[in-house]
Amino acid sequence: MPDDFERMWADLAPVGRSSASGGYFRQPFLSAEVELRAWFAEQAAARDLTLTTDPVGNMAAWWRPAGVSGPGVLTGSHLDSVLDGGAYDGPLGVVSALAAVDVLRARGFVPSRPLGVSVFVEEEGSRFGLACLGSRLASGALAWSDALALADRDGVSLESALDRSGLGGPSYEPWDLASTISCFVELHVEQGRDLVDRGAAVGVGSGIWPHGRYRFDFTGVADHAGTTRMEDRADPMLTYAMTALAANKQARLGGGRATFGRIDVAPNGTNAIPSRVSAWLDARCDSEAALSSLVEEVTRMATERAGRDGTALAVTAESVSPAVGFDPALAAALAADHEEGDWPVIPTAAGHDAGILSVAGVPTAMLFVRNPTGVSHSPDEHASTPDCLVGVSALADVLERLAR
């Protein structure tokens, strides 16, 4: 018998969890994530779902009753995490999708089109640096050769990681979205407090803010921390520090988001002035014009500061995702006419595989489950079990509407 939601959630709880912080380390093709993907395969088999796996490890488990064919309804999310992340971001959507299949079967519902549960690889970009890697490949937004050239912080290439996992190959054929998927629905824990403020357990997504990841490489001159006079230094750490403060100020002024959450310093010695500081900016705004303006202004201020510090700056856009507006008619239809009233329709500033598929032309919707603190990408990320079960029921209702 398949496990129910609470049993599945309990089974996943210890996988990849740090005993020190309580956070999760579920990076692609490493032990914890491999264990989770094996668990998903077991759950698919327990439900007699037909499992397919592509060369990068994306999985889809299909419920195809006899005589049912054509483009299907796809749901699901991802199982990987950010470094030291929370339990809910990603896995909640996968576990809820499996549980929703169980709810539909308990109702006696038989879909008139295929119904699939998906797991996309490397949604967070926490190992190979490119968010939504799996869905970008599946949708044809990323070339296989470009993907294989990616490497993690230890210099391990994606090609090598796939080979060690028994995946990969000389080529990759993107999913034929037009013939295999009629729509995609992703359930996700809310990464904010909108639903808390509205007093609602679930909501429907209206769209995703445009966002990007930019690498700022500051270079200077390595020297002795004790013998080099302050006025004689070309210290890239000072240029970086001013840039981080400038990004914070500009984001606040414009209502956007700007975060330097990762840096790499060389030679990284306590008693040495750095020769290089590489820092990654995560920037998000409510429009593409606002995002471009924010990044340009931060770059301008950083460049001017570099001139005063005697350092140099190079900025590289590693990934930029456009604004995504989910199908408004679909969102409105899914949000309306429920026993508890219409569900709220809300935007999100977080990126998701749903956004990649939407840009690729797939009619897409998102459901969000209330997060009592709004905290995400942290060990403190949380959603209550009653709200999660409401989310399962809500997802089942949505899938029943779409798969009739």
Secondary structure as GFF3:
##gff-version 3
##sequence-region A 1 404
A	DSSP	alpha_helix	5	12	.	.	.	ID=ss1
A	DSSP	alpha_helix	31	46	.	.	.	ID=ss2
A	DSSP	beta_strand	50	53	.	.	.	ID=ss3
A	DSSP	beta_strand	59	63	.	.	.	ID=ss4
A	DSSP	beta_strand	72	78	.	.	.	ID=ss5
A	DSSP	alpha_helix	91	106	.	.	.	ID=ss6
A	DSSP	beta_strand	115	120	.	.	.	ID=ss7
A	DSSP	alpha_helix	133	139	.	.	.	ID=ss8
A	DSSP	alpha_helix	144	148	.	.	.	ID=ss9
A	DSSP	alpha_helix	158	164	.	.	.	ID=ss10
A	DSSP	alpha_helix	177	180	.	.	.	ID=ss11
A	DSSP	beta_strand	181	189	.	.	.	ID=ss12
A	DSSP	alpha_helix	194	198	.	.	.	ID=ss13
A	DSSP	beta_strand	202	208	.	.	.	ID=ss14
A	DSSP	beta_strand	211	219	.	.	.	ID=ss15
A	DSSP	beta_strand	223	224	.	.	.	ID=ss16
A	DSSP	three_ten_helix	230	232	.	.	.	ID=ss17
A	DSSP	alpha_helix	236	254	.	.	.	ID=ss18
A	DSSP	beta_strand	257	266	.	.	.	ID=ss19
A	DSSP	beta_strand	272	273	.	.	.	ID=ss20
A	DSSP	beta_strand	276	284	.	.	.	ID=ss21
A	DSSP	alpha_helix	288	309	.	.	.	ID=ss22
A	DSSP	beta_strand	312	321	.	.	.	ID=ss23
A	DSSP	beta_strand	324	325	.	.	.	ID=ss24
A	DSSP	alpha_helix	328	335	.	.	.	ID=ss25
A	DSSP	beta_strand	345	348	.	.	.	ID=ss26
A	DSSP	alpha_helix	353	359	.	.	.	ID=ss27
A	DSSP	beta_strand	364	369	.	.	.	ID=ss28
A	DSSP	alpha_helix	385	403	.	.	.	ID=ss29
###
